[in-house]
C-alpha cells in the first residue's frame, strides 16, 4: 500500500462510519454493514505494513492528516458503541454473533492487569462499560471479583444490565449510569480499567489521584501511531501523581494497555511511602 492508497482508505472508512451510524434506530438487531466496517477497520489498524507506513510519515504529513484522524477516532468510537448495542439487542432477542472485532477485544482482556493480579478479593471498576459489558462478565466469571461498570450512555447501561442478567445473573456485577465523579464507592476499588474510547481518560486519571485508594492499579487502554485512529492515545502524566508501572504493547490487538500506580511520596526522613 502506498501513502496515497492509505489516505484513500481512511477517507472510505470515514464515509462508511458516517453512513452506518446514521442507520441505528434502537430497534434493529443486526447491521452487517457496520459490523463489516468495524471488522475491516480493525484489520486495517493492526496490519503491520500499514503501521510501518504510518510511522514513516513526516511530522508535516501527520499534521495535515490531523483533522481526518480526529474524525476517524470519534466516529469509530461512536460506531463501536452502536455496534455493542446491536450485539446486545441480538442476544436479547435470542441470537448472538461473534465477529472479528469482538474476538479481538475479548482476547485483549485476558492479561489486562499484567503482573497486578485480580483475585476474588479485588474490587474492579470499568469506566465506559458500554452496552455489551464483556470485560465485567469475563473478569467476574474468571476471578470471582466484584466488578462495577459505569457509563454516561443511559441506553447502553440499560442494555448492559439486561445482557448481564442473561449471561451472568449470579455474577457479582453492577452497572450504573453516572459519571466517575458521582461514583461513591471509589474508595473501595482496587483495580480500574478506563476504556480506550473515553476521550477524557487522562482527566479522569488526574481526578482519581485524590479519590482512589493509595495502592489502586489503573489499566489505561490506549492506542498510539496508527492505533490512535481507533483509540485515544497515551498522554504524559504528572509524575508527582502517577507512575507508569507497565506497558503492554500488543501487535495484532486493536488497543494497548498502560498500567499506572500512584507515585511514591517522600517523608521528611527521606523514606518512600504512598
DAFEN-V390590 format. One record per residue. RES is the residue in one small letter. D_LAST is the distance of its C-alpha to the last C-alpha in Angstrom with 2 decimals. Layout:
BEGIN
res | d_last
RES | D_LAST
RES | D_LAST
END
This chain:
BEGIN
res | d_last
x | 49.76
x | 50.29
x | 48.20
x | 50.87
x | 50.73
x | 46.95
x | 47.34
x | 50.08
x | 47.99
x | 45.20
x | 47.81
x | 49.22
x | 45.86
x | 45.28
x | 48.70
x | 48.30
x | 44.99
x | 46.69
x | 49.71
x | 47.92
x | 45.46
x | 48.43
x | 49.96
x | 47.30
x | 48.93
x | 46.64
x | 49.42
x | 50.20
x | 48.65
x | 49.13
x | 49.07
x | 49.93
x | 49.92
x | 46.33
x | 45.19
x | 47.11
x | 45.72
x | 42.08
x | 42.92
x | 44.75
x | 41.94
x | 39.42
x | 41.80
x | 42.32
x | 38.62
x | 37.86
x | 41.05
x | 40.28
x | 43.35
x | 42.39
x | 38.86
x | 40.42
x | 42.89
x | 40.22
x | 38.21
x | 41.44
x | 41.92
x | 41.92
x | 39.55
x | 42.57
x | 43.37
x | 39.87
x | 40.07
x | 43.46
x | 42.20
x | 39.19
x | 41.01
x | 42.09
x | 38.62
x | 37.25
x | 40.16
x | 39.66
x | 35.92
x | 36.46
x | 39.67
x | 38.45
x | 35.38
x | 37.82
x | 40.17
x | 37.57
x | 36.81
x | 40.58
x | 41.09
x | 38.59
x | 40.71
x | 43.83
x | 42.41
x | 41.37
x | 44.82
x | 46.58
x | 44.71
x | 45.39
x | 49.06
x | 49.48
x | 48.56
x | 45.72
x | 45.47
x | 43.11
x | 43.39
x | 41.68
x | 38.87
x | 37.68
x | 38.05
x | 35.91
x | 33.11
x | 33.26
x | 33.14
x | 29.99
x | 28.14
x | 28.42
x | 25.54
x | 23.40
x | 20.00
x | 20.97
x | 19.28
x | 16.93
x | 19.58
x | 20.52
x | 22.05
x | 24.06
x | 21.09
x | 19.25
x | 19.51
x | 20.33
x | 21.05
x | 23.47
x | 23.92
x | 27.57
x | 29.10
x | 32.68
x | 35.99
x | 35.82
x | 32.33
x | 32.45
x | 28.72
x | 28.29
x | 31.51
x | 30.64
x | 27.13
x | 28.37
x | 31.49
x | 29.96
x | 26.87
x | 27.67
x | 24.36
x | 24.54
x | 24.76
x | 24.96
x | 26.41
x | 26.93
x | 29.46
x | 31.22
x | 34.55
x | 36.26
x | 38.90
x | 36.39
x | 34.52
x | 37.86
x | 39.00
x | 35.73
x | 36.07
x | 39.62
x | 38.64
x | 36.06
x | 38.76
x | 41.12
x | 39.03
x | 36.51
x | 37.62
x | 35.95
x | 32.61
x | 29.51
x | 29.36
x | 29.20
x | 30.00
x | 29.83
x | 31.41
x | 28.89
x | 26.47
x | 22.71
x | 22.53
x | 24.75
x | 22.96
x | 22.08
x | 20.25
x | 17.27
x | 14.94
x | 16.49
x | 16.20
x | 14.47
x | 16.28
x | 17.75
x | 20.75
x | 22.12
x | 25.81
x | 27.20
x | 29.79
x | 27.46
x | 28.23
x | 25.40
x | 22.59
x | 20.57
x | 21.03
x | 19.72
x | 16.63
x | 16.08
x | 16.72
x | 14.29
x | 11.27
x | 11.98
x | 13.53
x | 11.99
x | 9.75
x | 5.98
x | 7.57
x | 10.64
x | 12.87
x | 15.27
x | 18.64
x | 20.43
x | 24.14
x | 25.91
x | 29.03
x | 29.91
x | 33.39
x | 36.07
x | 33.57
x | 32.52
x | 35.89
x | 34.70
x | 30.97
x | 28.84
x | 27.44
x | 24.05
x | 22.87
x | 20.72
x | 17.26
x | 15.47
x | 13.46
x | 11.33
x | 10.26
x | 10.95
x | 11.73
x | 14.92
x | 14.41
x | 18.07
x | 21.29
x | 24.24
x | 27.40
x | 30.20
x | 33.82
x | 35.99
x | 33.35
x | 33.38
x | 29.66
x | 26.78
x | 23.12
x | 19.95
x | 16.72
x | 13.52
x | 9.83
x | 7.24
x | 7.03
x | 5.04
x | 5.68
x | 8.35
x | 9.65
x | 13.39
x | 14.18
x | 12.65
x | 10.19
x | 7.01
x | 3.77
x | 0.00
END
